[in-house]
Amino acid sequence: APIHVLRMFAGAQDMYPGIVALIKGIFTSQGVDPKLREIIILRTAYLTNSAYEWEANVVFARNVGLTDEQMALLCTDGPVTGLDPLSNLISRATDEITQQAALSDETLSHLLEQFGPSITTKYIIAISWFNMLSRFLLSTRVPRETDSAVLEGRTSPL
């Protein structure tokens, strides 16, 4: 069964196929670590106070191996520092794009050093997408999933 956010996107009619294609690309892109993707999603959800995004992706995050302790570290008002270095870096990039709309030169340099241009670009697209998604969810009042079975076993909304 489709989840609520996909039903809401379907209301965009002719834009729907493009939105689904972008979502598919973000969740299946080569070289993007699913755990880092989920850190991006959960950190964005926390910073934007998006309950729908947080609740759905806690399930996805567990399904890709994030622990409750790791997810709890994403719920801090300051920088995330208690994870491994790459997770802390991706959290910092998420913070900067979410709060300042752009990466600092220093963070961009660290991302490029760690991931190279292609994967860095993919992470920036993912961070930007999940920021848009939070704002879409909040603005359209997408109802939270009440049937937990609809999310069970998933690592993607599709």
C-alpha positions in Angstrom: 0.0 0.0 0.0 1.3 3.5 -0.8 2.2 5.6 2.2 0.5 8.9 2.9 3.3 11.1 1.5 3.1 9.3 -1.9 -0.7 9.8 -2.0 -0.1 13.5 -1.3 2.5 13.8 -4.1 0.1 12.1 -6.5 -2.0 15.3 -6.1 0.6 17.1 -8.1 -0.6 15.1 -11.1 1.9 15.6 -14.0 4.7 16.3 -11.5 4.2 13.0 -9.8 6.4 10.8 -12.1 9.3 13.2 -11.8 9.0 13.3 -8.0 8.9 9.5 -7.8 12.0 9.3 -10.1 13.9 11.7 -7.8 12.9 9.7 -4.8 14.0 6.4 -6.5 17.3 8.0 -7.4 18.0 9.2 -3.9 17.2 5.8 -2.4 19.0 3.7 -5.0 22.0 5.9 -5.9 25.3 4.1 -6.2 27.9 5.1 -3.7 25.5 6.6 -1.2 25.6 4.8 2.2 22.1 3.9 3.3 23.1 4.6 7.0 24.4 8.1 6.0 21.2 8.7 4.0 19.1 7.9 7.0 21.2 10.1 9.2 20.5 13.0 6.8 16.8 12.2 6.9 16.5 12.0 10.7 18.7 15.0 11.3 16.6 17.0 8.9 13.4 15.8 10.5 14.7 16.8 13.9 15.9 20.2 12.8 12.6 21.0 10.9 10.4 19.4 13.6 8.8 17.0 11.0 7.1 14.3 13.0 6.0 12.3 9.9 9.5 12.3 8.5 11.0 11.3 11.8 8.5 8.5 12.6 8.6 6.9 9.1 12.4 7.0 8.9 13.1 5.6 12.3 11.7 2.4 10.9 13.8 2.7 7.7 16.9 3.6 9.8 16.6 0.5 11.9 16.1 -1.6 8.8 19.5 -0.4 7.5 21.3 -0.9 10.8 21.2 2.3 12.8 20.7 1.8 16.5 18.4 3.6 18.8 21.5 5.1 20.5 22.8 6.5 17.2 19.4 7.9 16.4 19.2 9.6 19.8 22.5 11.4 19.1 20.8 13.1 16.1 18.4 14.8 18.5 20.7 17.5 19.8 20.4 21.3 19.4 24.1 21.6 18.8 26.5 19.9 16.5 26.3 16.1 16.3 29.7 14.8 17.7 29.0 11.4 19.2 28.9 9.3 16.0 31.8 8.1 13.8 33.7 10.8 11.9 31.7 10.3 8.6 28.4 10.4 10.3 29.4 13.5 12.2 30.5 15.1 8.9 27.2 14.3 7.1 25.3 15.6 10.2 27.3 18.8 10.0 26.5 19.2 6.3 22.9 18.6 7.0 22.9 21.2 9.7 24.5 23.8 7.5 22.2 23.3 4.5 19.1 23.1 6.7 20.0 26.1 8.8 22.0 28.4 6.5 20.8 27.1 3.1 24.4 26.3 2.0 27.6 24.5 3.0 30.5 26.3 4.5 33.7 26.1 2.4 35.3 24.0 5.2 32.5 21.4 5.2 32.4 21.2 1.4 36.1 20.7 1.4 35.8 17.8 3.9 33.0 16.2 2.0 35.0 16.4 -1.3 38.0 15.0 0.5 36.0 12.0 1.9 33.7 11.2 -0.9 34.9 12.9 -4.1 32.8 15.2 -6.4 30.2 12.7 -7.6 29.2 11.2 -4.2 29.5 14.7 -2.5 27.0 16.0 -5.1 24.7 13.1 -4.4 24.8 13.8 -0.6 24.1 17.5 -1.2 21.1 16.6 -3.4 19.8 14.2 -0.7 20.1 16.8 2.0 18.4 19.4 -0.2 15.6 16.9 -1.1 14.9 16.0 2.6 14.7 19.6 3.4 12.1 20.1 0.7 10.3 17.0 1.9 10.1 18.3 5.5 8.7 21.6 4.3 6.2 19.8 2.0 5.0 17.4 4.8 4.6 20.3 7.2 2.9 22.6 4.7 0.4 20.0 3.3 -0.3 18.4 6.8 0.4 14.9 5.5 -1.1 12.7 8.2 1.3 10.4 10.1 1.2 6.7 9.3 -1.1 5.0 11.7 -0.6 1.5 10.4 2.9 0.5 11.3 2.7 -2.6 9.1 2.8 -0.3 6.0 6.4 0.6 6.9 7.6 -2.7 8.2 10.7 -4.1 6.4 11.0 -1.0 4.2 14.2 1.0 3.6 12.5 3.4 1.1 9.1 4.9 0.7 8.7 3.3 -2.8 
